[in-house]
Amino acid sequence: MNNVDFSKKIGYTEIGYNMPEGREILMKITSVNVRKVEKENSRMKGIATVILDDCFAVHGIRIIERNEGLFIAMPSRKTSDDTYHDIAHPITPECRKMFEDAVITKYNETEAE
């Protein structure tokens, strides 16, 4: 199998986030939409959609409140054995932080409906 440098092949011009050891994520979050949810006695505070590179959408990201503050839960599906499995999720802590920072920042900027 040939190793292809897709960053050059597709012509990325911006880096979304720097990673340790000189690695880089060659994608960027180009849009975040948040809908606040106000439900009594619920820890879920909103739902977000993140668009990557203006061409890939991740819907159903839940914004959850806990004692330490807000965090995001990636979209998941309940399986036949009553467990939940993520449908899409960041692989590295750096990528998760990029998602979390973008979603929570947008949440804090968004007015309640």
BABA-205963 format. One record per residue: x negated, y, z negated of N, C-alpha, C in turn; residue number from 1. Coordinates in pm, 1 decimal, always signed. Layout:
<atoms>
<<X, Y, Z>, <X, Y, Z>, <X, Y, Z>, NUM>
...
</atoms>
This chain:
<atoms>
<<-83.6, -117.4, +0.0>, <+0.0, +0.0, +0.0>, <-88.5, +124.3, +0.0>, 1>
<<-57.8, +219.6, +87.3>, <-135.6, +342.9, +96.5>, <-95.3, +440.3, -11.9>, 2>
<<-193.7, +509.3, -66.5>, <-164.2, +616.5, -161.0>, <-144.5, +745.0, -82.0>, 3>
<<-27.2, +804.3, -91.5>, <+5.1, +925.6, -18.5>, <+24.0, +1038.3, -118.3>, 4>
<<-38.3, +1151.9, -91.7>, <-20.5, +1268.4, -176.1>, <+103.3, +1342.7, -127.8>, 5>
<<+217.9, +1311.5, -188.2>, <+343.8, +1370.3, -144.5>, <+348.4, +1520.1, -169.5>, 6>
<<+271.4, +1570.3, -267.0>, <+273.8, +1714.2, -292.9>, <+225.7, +1790.9, -170.4>, 7>
<<+129.4, +1736.7, -98.0>, <+81.2, +1802.7, +23.5>, <+175.4, +1774.6, +140.0>, 8>
<<+228.3, +1653.6, +145.3>, <+313.6, +1614.4, +256.5>, <+441.8, +1696.6, +261.3>, 9>
<<+502.4, +1726.3, +143.9>, <+627.3, +1801.9, +146.5>, <+601.4, +1951.1, +125.3>, 10>
<<+482.5, +1989.0, +91.1>, <+449.9, +2129.9, +80.6>, <+495.9, +2200.0, -45.7>, 11>
<<+477.0, +2138.5, -162.7>, <+509.8, +2206.8, -287.6>, <+425.5, +2332.0, -300.4>, 12>
<<+488.2, +2439.4, -345.4>, <+412.7, +2563.1, -363.8>, <+408.5, +2605.8, -509.6>, 13>
<<+494.9, +2548.1, -594.1>, <+495.8, +2585.6, -734.8>, <+488.5, +2461.7, -822.0>, 14>
<<+424.4, +2477.4, -934.8>, <+415.0, +2369.3, -1032.0>, <+514.6, +2399.6, -1142.6>, 15>
<<+596.2, +2300.8, -1179.4>, <+698.1, +2322.3, -1280.1>, <+644.9, +2322.4, -1422.0>, 16>
<<+545.4, +2241.2, -1451.3>, <+502.9, +2226.5, -1590.3>, <+366.0, +2161.7, -1593.5>, 17>
<<+274.8, +2213.8, -1672.9>, <+142.2, +2154.2, -1685.3>, <+145.3, +2041.9, -1787.6>, 18>
<<+74.7, +1936.2, -1758.3>, <+66.9, +1821.9, -1847.9>, <-77.2, +1807.1, -1895.2>, 19>
<<-98.6, +1729.8, -2003.5>, <-235.3, +1708.5, -2051.2>, <-318.4, +1629.7, -1951.1>, 20>
<<-445.9, +1630.7, -1971.3>, <-540.7, +1554.1, -1890.8>, <-540.6, +1597.0, -1744.9>, 21>
<<-502.5, +1722.2, -1719.6>, <-508.1, +1773.0, -1583.4>, <-396.1, +1725.4, -1492.1>, 22>
<<-305.0, +1642.9, -1542.8>, <-192.3, +1598.2, -1459.3>, <-89.7, +1710.2, -1451.2>, 23>
<<-9.5, +1709.5, -1346.5>, <+93.5, +1810.5, -1329.6>, <+222.8, +1744.6, -1283.3>, 24>
<<+334.2, +1803.3, -1322.9>, <+463.4, +1760.2, -1270.4>, <+488.2, +1843.8, -1146.3>, 25>
<<+497.1, +1779.2, -1032.3>, <+515.3, +1851.6, -907.6>, <+663.6, +1866.1, -876.5>, 26>
<<+736.3, +1919.4, -970.7>, <+877.6, +1950.5, -951.9>, <+907.6, +2065.8, -1044.2>, 27>
<<+1017.1, +2132.7, -1013.8>, <+1055.7, +2238.2, -1105.2>, <+1206.6, +2238.9, -1118.0>, 28>
<<+1250.6, +2285.8, -1232.0>, <+1393.4, +2302.6, -1254.9>, <+1431.2, +2433.9, -1188.3>, 29>
<<+1520.2, +2425.4, -1089.6>, <+1557.4, +2544.7, -1014.8>, <+1691.4, +2601.8, -1058.5>, 30>
<<+1769.8, +2524.4, -1133.4>, <+1898.9, +2574.9, -1180.7>, <+1944.3, +2494.0, -1301.3>, 31>
<<+2006.5, +2563.2, -1396.3>, <+2067.6, +2497.0, -1512.1>, <+2205.0, +2560.1, -1532.0>, 32>
<<+2307.5, +2475.9, -1537.4>, <+2443.1, +2521.8, -1567.6>, <+2485.8, +2456.7, -1698.0>, 33>
<<+2545.8, +2536.9, -1786.7>, <+2589.3, +2486.3, -1917.2>, <+2735.5, +2524.1, -1937.8>, 34>
<<+2811.6, +2429.3, -1984.7>, <+2949.3, +2455.5, -2027.8>, <+2954.8, +2424.6, -2176.0>, 35>
<<+2981.5, +2527.6, -2256.6>, <+2990.8, +2506.4, -2401.5>, <+3119.7, +2432.5, -2433.6>, 36>
<<+3111.4, +2344.8, -2533.1>, <+3227.0, +2266.6, -2578.3>, <+3250.1, +2301.4, -2724.4>, 37>
<<+3369.0, +2347.7, -2754.2>, <+3402.1, +2380.4, -2892.9>, <+3510.0, +2283.9, -2938.7>, 38>
<<+3467.5, +2180.8, -3007.8>, <+3557.5, +2077.0, -3056.7>, <+3533.3, +2062.7, -3206.5>, 39>
<<+3640.0, +2070.8, -3282.9>, <+3628.1, +2064.3, -3427.6>, <+3565.7, +1931.4, -3471.6>, 40>
<<+3473.2, +1939.3, -3567.9>, <+3405.6, +1822.7, -3625.5>, <+3326.9, +1741.8, -3522.0>, 41>
<<+3274.6, +1808.0, -3420.5>, <+3195.0, +1739.2, -3319.0>, <+3054.3, +1796.6, -3318.4>, 42>
<<+2956.5, +1708.3, -3307.2>, <+2817.0, +1752.3, -3297.1>, <+2782.0, +1792.6, -3154.2>, 43>
<<+2865.5, +1750.6, -3054.9>, <+2838.9, +1787.5, -2917.0>, <+2879.7, +1932.9, -2895.3>, 44>
<<+2785.9, +2013.9, -2850.2>, <+2808.5, +2156.7, -2834.7>, <+2818.1, +2201.2, -2689.6>, 45>
<<+2780.0, +2115.1, -2595.2>, <+2788.6, +2153.4, -2454.7>, <+2748.3, +2040.6, -2362.0>, 46>
<<+2775.3, +2065.3, -2233.8>, <+2739.1, +1972.1, -2125.8>, <+2658.9, +2053.2, -2024.1>, 47>
<<+2549.9, +1996.2, -1972.8>, <+2464.8, +2068.3, -1878.2>, <+2443.1, +1987.6, -1750.7>, 48>
<<+2416.1, +2062.3, -1644.4>, <+2369.7, +2006.2, -1517.7>, <+2237.3, +2073.3, -1487.0>, 49>
<<+2138.4, +1993.8, -1450.0>, <+2006.6, +2045.7, -1413.9>, <+1981.0, +2011.7, -1267.7>, 50>
<<+1936.9, +2112.1, -1191.0>, <+1900.9, +2091.9, -1050.6>, <+1748.8, +2098.5, -1040.6>, 51>
<<+1690.8, +1997.3, -976.7>, <+1546.0, +1990.2, -955.8>, <+1514.3, +2023.1, -811.0>, 52>
<<+1421.2, +2114.2, -790.2>, <+1372.8, +2151.5, -656.6>, <+1484.7, +2184.3, -557.7>, 53>
<<+1594.8, +2237.0, -607.3>, <+1710.2, +2272.3, -522.5>, <+1762.1, +2154.6, -440.0>, 54>
<<+1733.4, +2029.9, -485.8>, <+1777.1, +1916.8, -402.8>, <+1820.3, +1793.5, -481.1>, 55>
<<+1808.9, +1792.2, -614.7>, <+1846.7, +1674.2, -691.7>, <+1914.9, +1719.7, -819.6>, 56>
<<+2036.4, +1668.0, -845.4>, <+2114.3, +1710.2, -962.6>, <+2121.0, +1599.8, -1066.4>, 57>
<<+2109.1, +1639.2, -1193.1>, <+2131.5, +1549.2, -1305.6>, <+2248.9, +1607.7, -1383.8>, 58>
<<+2364.5, +1540.3, -1376.0>, <+2486.2, +1584.6, -1443.3>, <+2502.4, +1511.7, -1576.6>, 59>
<<+2584.9, +1567.1, -1663.6>, <+2623.4, +1497.6, -1786.0>, <+2519.7, +1497.2, -1896.3>, 60>
<<+2432.8, +1596.8, -1899.5>, <+2336.5, +1608.5, -2009.0>, <+2410.4, +1670.8, -2126.7>, 61>
<<+2415.5, +1598.5, -2237.7>, <+2489.5, +1646.6, -2354.8>, <+2396.4, +1727.0, -2446.5>, 62>
<<+2449.6, +1837.1, -2498.0>, <+2376.3, +1920.8, -2592.9>, <+2434.3, +1890.9, -2730.5>, 63>
<<+2350.3, +1837.3, -2818.2>, <+2393.3, +1786.3, -2948.5>, <+2329.1, +1868.9, -3059.3>, 64>
<<+2409.0, +1897.3, -3162.6>, <+2356.5, +1969.1, -3279.2>, <+2326.6, +1868.9, -3389.9>, 65>
<<+2209.2, +1883.2, -3446.7>, <+2171.9, +1803.2, -3564.1>, <+2113.4, +1897.0, -3666.9>, 66>
<<+2078.4, +1845.7, -3782.1>, <+2026.9, +1930.6, -3890.0>, <+1903.7, +2010.3, -3848.5>, 67>
<<+1817.5, +1952.2, -3764.4>, <+1693.9, +2017.6, -3722.6>, <+1714.8, +2115.0, -3608.3>, 68>
<<+1834.9, +2122.5, -3553.4>, <+1862.4, +2211.3, -3440.0>, <+1921.6, +2134.8, -3323.1>, 69>
<<+1923.6, +2198.5, -3207.6>, <+1981.9, +2137.8, -3088.9>, <+1883.8, +2043.6, -3021.1>, 70>
<<+1937.2, +1939.5, -2956.8>, <+1857.2, +1853.7, -2869.9>, <+1946.3, +1808.4, -2755.7>, 71>
<<+1887.0, +1749.3, -2653.4>, <+1965.9, +1702.3, -2540.3>, <+1968.9, +1550.4, -2537.5>, 72>
<<+2082.0, +1497.8, -2492.0>, <+2098.0, +1354.0, -2469.9>, <+2124.0, +1335.9, -2321.3>, 73>
<<+2041.8, +1256.8, -2258.4>, <+2053.7, +1236.4, -2114.1>, <+2178.4, +1153.7, -2083.0>, 74>
<<+2227.9, +1161.8, -1959.4>, <+2348.5, +1087.2, -1923.5>, <+2327.4, +937.3, -1941.5>, 75>
<<+2428.4, +871.0, -1995.5>, <+2415.9, +727.5, -2021.7>, <+2546.6, +657.2, -1987.9>, 76>
<<+2538.7, +524.9, -1985.9>, <+2654.4, +443.0, -1952.8>, <+2663.5, +331.2, -2055.5>, 77>
<<+2786.4, +300.6, -2096.8>, <+2810.0, +190.7, -2190.0>, <+2810.9, +59.7, -2111.3>, 78>
<<+2736.7, -38.7, -2160.9>, <+2728.7, -167.3, -2092.6>, <+2829.9, -265.4, -2151.8>, 79>
<<+2838.1, -381.5, -2093.0>, <+2935.2, -482.1, -2137.1>, <+2909.0, -531.4, -2279.0>, 80>
<<+2785.7, -517.5, -2329.4>, <+2755.6, -559.9, -2466.8>, <+2764.5, -443.4, -2565.7>, 81>
<<+2836.9, -336.3, -2526.2>, <+2862.7, -218.8, -2610.9>, <+2737.9, -140.7, -2650.9>, 82>
<<+2633.3, -149.0, -2571.2>, <+2516.0, -64.1, -2592.1>, <+2514.5, +41.7, -2482.2>, 83>
<<+2439.4, +147.3, -2505.4>, <+2429.8, +255.0, -2407.8>, <+2290.8, +255.5, -2346.3>, 84>
<<+2285.9, +279.4, -2215.7>, <+2158.7, +288.0, -2143.7>, <+2158.0, +416.4, -2061.5>, 85>
<<+2045.4, +490.3, -2068.4>, <+2033.2, +612.7, -1990.4>, <+2041.9, +581.7, -1841.7>, 86>
<<+2110.9, +668.1, -1770.5>, <+2119.9, +656.3, -1625.0>, <+1997.6, +722.9, -1561.8>, 87>
<<+1962.1, +839.5, -1614.3>, <+1843.8, +913.4, -1569.3>, <+1780.9, +975.6, -1692.3>, 88>
<<+1649.6, +974.4, -1697.8>, <+1583.2, +1032.3, -1815.1>, <+1437.2, +1061.8, -1784.2>, 89>
<<+1379.5, +1161.3, -1853.7>, <+1236.6, +1189.0, -1837.8>, <+1153.4, +1071.8, -1890.3>, 90>
<<+1042.9, +1047.4, -1826.3>, <+953.5, +938.2, -1866.4>, <+850.5, +985.8, -1968.4>, 91>
<<+802.2, +1108.5, -1951.5>, <+696.0, +1158.8, -2038.7>, <+750.4, +1260.8, -2138.4>, 92>
<<+683.6, +1276.4, -2251.7>, <+725.4, +1378.8, -2348.7>, <+719.6, +1520.2, -2289.3>, 93>
<<+624.5, +1544.7, -2201.4>, <+611.5, +1677.0, -2139.9>, <+732.0, +1707.8, -2050.6>, 94>
<<+775.5, +1610.7, -1975.4>, <+891.7, +1630.3, -1888.5>, <+1018.0, +1646.1, -1972.5>, 95>
<<+1030.8, +1569.0, -2079.6>, <+1146.9, +1583.6, -2168.6>, <+1149.8, +1724.7, -2227.8>, 96>
<<+1033.5, +1775.2, -2267.7>, <+1026.9, +1910.3, -2323.3>, <+1067.8, +2013.4, -2218.6>, 97>
<<+1026.3, +1994.1, -2094.3>, <+1064.3, +2085.4, -1987.3>, <+1217.0, +2089.8, -1973.4>, 98>
<<+1282.4, +1973.4, -1973.6>, <+1428.3, +1966.9, -1965.3>, <+1492.5, +2031.8, -2087.4>, 99>
<<+1445.4, +1992.8, -2204.6>, <+1504.7, +2042.1, -2329.1>, <+1492.1, +2194.6, -2339.8>, 100>
<<+1375.1, +2248.1, -2309.3>, <+1355.0, +2392.9, -2316.1>, <+1449.2, +2466.2, -2220.8>, 101>
<<+1461.8, +2416.0, -2098.2>, <+1546.0, +2482.4, -1998.5>, <+1693.4, +2477.4, -2037.6>, 102>
<<+1740.9, +2361.7, -2083.7>, <+1882.6, +2345.5, -2117.7>, <+1917.6, +2425.8, -2243.1>, 103>
<<+1836.9, +2417.8, -2346.1>, <+1868.1, +2488.0, -2471.1>, <+1857.6, +2639.6, -2452.5>, 104>
<<+1761.5, +2685.9, -2374.1>, <+1752.7, +2828.9, -2344.1>, <+1880.0, +2876.6, -2273.6>, 105>
<<+1923.8, +2801.4, -2172.5>, <+2046.4, +2837.9, -2101.0>, <+2168.1, +2831.1, -2193.5>, 106>
<<+2173.3, +2730.6, -2279.9>, <+2283.4, +2719.1, -2377.5>, <+2290.3, +2844.0, -2463.6>, 107>
<<+2176.0, +2889.1, -2514.6>, <+2172.3, +3005.9, -2601.6>, <+2211.2, +3135.0, -2529.2>, 108>
<<+2193.1, +3138.9, -2397.5>, <+2230.3, +3254.8, -2317.0>, <+2377.0, +3252.8, -2273.1>, 109>
<<+2440.8, +3136.7, -2281.6>, <+2576.6, +3119.5, -2228.9>, <+2681.2, +3158.9, -2331.6>, 110>
<<+2779.6, +3233.8, -2287.3>, <+2891.6, +3272.2, -2371.6>, <+2989.6, +3155.1, -2380.3>, 111>
<<+3057.8, +3142.4, -2493.3>, <+3161.2, +3039.0, -2508.2>, <+3278.8, +3072.5, -2418.0>, 112>
<<+3341.3, +2966.6, -2363.3>, <+3458.3, +2986.6, -2276.1>, <+3584.2, +3005.6, -2354.8>, 113>
</atoms>
